[in-house]
Amino acid sequence: METLKFKTNIKCGGCIAAVTPILNALKNVKHWEVDTNNPDKILTIDAESGLNETDIVDALNSKGYMAAKI
């Protein structure tokens, strides 16, 4: 299991609702959450080994959100 963290612009419950289907559909993702109280809106993803961080960035971009690995 590995944990990936991304700085995002996911800032509210509506944003979380918008990205939920695409993040839940990603292969190897076991759990994810966004800390909307953090100024950097940190997305934390627990995943099986082999999850490609580019897939996460591309999935979020497809919904109009950005993510940068930290």
C-alpha positions as CSV (number, residue, x, y, z in Angstrom):
1,M,0.0,0.0,0.0
2,E,1.2,3.5,-0.8
3,T,0.0,6.9,0.1
4,L,0.0,9.7,-2.5
5,K,-0.6,13.4,-1.7
6,F,-1.6,16.2,-4.1
7,K,-2.2,19.9,-3.7
8,T,-5.6,20.6,-5.4
9,N,-8.2,23.2,-6.0
10,I,-11.0,20.9,-4.6
11,K,-12.4,23.4,-2.1
12,C,-15.9,22.4,-1.0
13,G,-18.5,19.6,-0.7
14,G,-19.7,20.3,-4.2
15,C,-16.2,19.8,-5.6
16,I,-15.8,16.6,-3.7
17,A,-19.2,15.4,-5.1
18,A,-17.9,16.2,-8.6
19,V,-14.7,14.2,-8.3
20,T,-16.0,11.3,-6.3
21,P,-17.1,9.2,-9.3
22,I,-13.8,9.5,-11.1
23,L,-11.6,8.9,-8.1
24,N,-13.7,5.9,-7.0
25,A,-13.4,4.5,-10.5
26,L,-9.6,4.6,-10.6
27,K,-8.0,1.2,-10.5
28,N,-6.0,0.4,-7.3
29,V,-7.5,3.3,-5.2
30,K,-8.5,1.9,-1.8
31,H,-9.4,5.2,0.0
32,W,-9.1,8.9,-0.7
33,E,-10.0,12.1,1.1
34,V,-9.6,15.9,0.7
35,D,-8.6,18.1,3.5
36,T,-10.6,21.2,2.6
37,N,-9.5,23.0,5.8
38,N,-5.9,22.9,4.7
39,P,-5.1,26.0,2.5
40,D,-3.5,23.7,0.0
41,K,-6.6,21.5,-0.2
42,I,-4.6,18.3,0.1
43,L,-5.9,15.1,-1.6
44,T,-4.6,12.0,0.1
45,I,-5.0,8.7,-1.7
46,D,-4.2,5.3,-0.3
47,A,-3.7,2.9,-3.1
48,E,-2.2,-0.5,-4.1
49,S,1.2,-0.3,-5.6
50,G,1.3,0.6,-9.3
51,L,-1.2,3.5,-9.2
52,N,0.1,6.0,-11.7
53,E,0.0,9.6,-10.4
54,T,-0.5,10.8,-13.9
55,D,-3.9,9.0,-14.0
56,I,-5.0,10.9,-10.9
57,V,-4.0,14.3,-12.4
58,D,-5.6,13.5,-15.7
59,A,-8.8,12.3,-14.1
60,L,-9.1,15.5,-12.0
61,N,-8.2,17.6,-15.0
62,S,-11.1,16.0,-17.0
63,K,-13.5,17.5,-14.4
64,G,-11.8,20.9,-14.3
65,Y,-9.7,20.4,-11.2
66,M,-5.9,20.6,-10.8
67,A,-3.6,18.4,-8.8
68,A,0.1,18.6,-8.2
69,K,2.0,15.8,-6.4
70,I,3.6,16.9,-3.2
